[in-house]
Amino acid sequence: MNAVLKYLRKNPSITGIITICLTIIEVHLNLVRYAQQNVIQWDIVGYYSYLPATFIEKDLKLSFINSENKNRYSGVKYAYVDDKEGHHVIKYSMGMAVLYAPFFMAAQALAEPLGYKADGYSEIYHFFIEFSGLFYLLFGLLYLRKLLLLYYSENITALTICVIFFGTNLLNYSTLDGAMSHAYTFSLFSVLLYTIVKCYKQPKPGYAVSMALLLGLIILIRPVNLLFALALLFFGVITFSDLKKRVGFFLSHYKHILLFLIVLMGVILPQLLYYKYVTGSFLVFSYGKEGFYFSQPHMIECLVGFRKGWFIYSPVFLFAMAGIWYMRKQASAGFYTMHLLLLPIYLYVVASWWCWWYGGSFSLRPMIDVYPLLALSLAACFYKITELGKLKRISLFGLLAFLVCLNIYQTFQYKYNIIHYDAMTARSYLNVFGKMDKKYIDTTLRDHPDYEKAIRGIKE
């Protein structure tokens, strides 16, 4: 026991990760959402649809759904859109189904022996899907720790990991909405960034395969995350001289590049084959009328708007913005250009989606996918703060502690619908600030978005 305590004191980042895992377990067991069978709902229905369709109904074309039973299935057990020929196409790509699959199979194997219906939707399936997020997040945090420790101390690493979890909306999307896709992508991107660093230090075929598998899964979860390929291309590129060297690196390791591309296509191919099987075409846009409006992105609203503003509801990332500047002269400088390229492009695409507030959600949830990259700039900022005078250090770390506590408090407010899921305004935010009793909340200050106008690209 003493040896364990000594190890944890020596490795506070491991202590932080254990604390995070215990927090998630406590929330899951306290809320028992699986017992109420409300884990597999909303977007998660769409992610999950491939599994019961394949292994229970054995019908990926969803031909068992017709006009008579549509209300029992559509949006309840399966999320799909109909193409022009009337084919039922599962709305979301299959990346999350791949990650859910081991947990689905465990539930399928145990359902009948434990007295549950083996129908894909009984309590045991909700239980396994809910806890699948914890498994992947643990995996991702361990690799994020390894990545940070390449450049920063144990203390900085521990602080960064705890702030990324407790100080941002990752807390919500690992606990209250833990089966949503974002914590899973966060974890995959953490592993990908670490693998990129190792690959450029010592190129090996195994690294090429690993990066292709990781990027392929990330794309299968959310196709727009093809943008994460920028991380592979521009790690360590700071000057034009570095760019020339990178081109030379690719040319001298062309066999690795070919292997990477072959494996990447192999990961994505099942999605294309699914579309071909269901519709007769390899390429399908499965979002119906939904789409991007690149000529009118809602950048300001996404950053500082009170409906979902990232800096309003996850303000610790103001430290990360400062950290991008500081990391230029730190050991993590190899990620500097990656920040300058990936973050603004990614934010632009996120802000161009027709439903730029992303429905019922807390803060700007798509940004969670890039938090592993922002963890590096956060760590850079924390390292810089440790070099300041005592008064400045105390003041800045005191502000950080306040913002972390604010996020935890606002996560509770979101859970109890005090912070509304899509109708917050500046006046309603000020009205609810610091309040947990609904009787003091003025709901007339809320402004509900017009989804019909938004989907047509009409600004309110």
Disulfide bonds with the S-S distance in Angstrom:
none
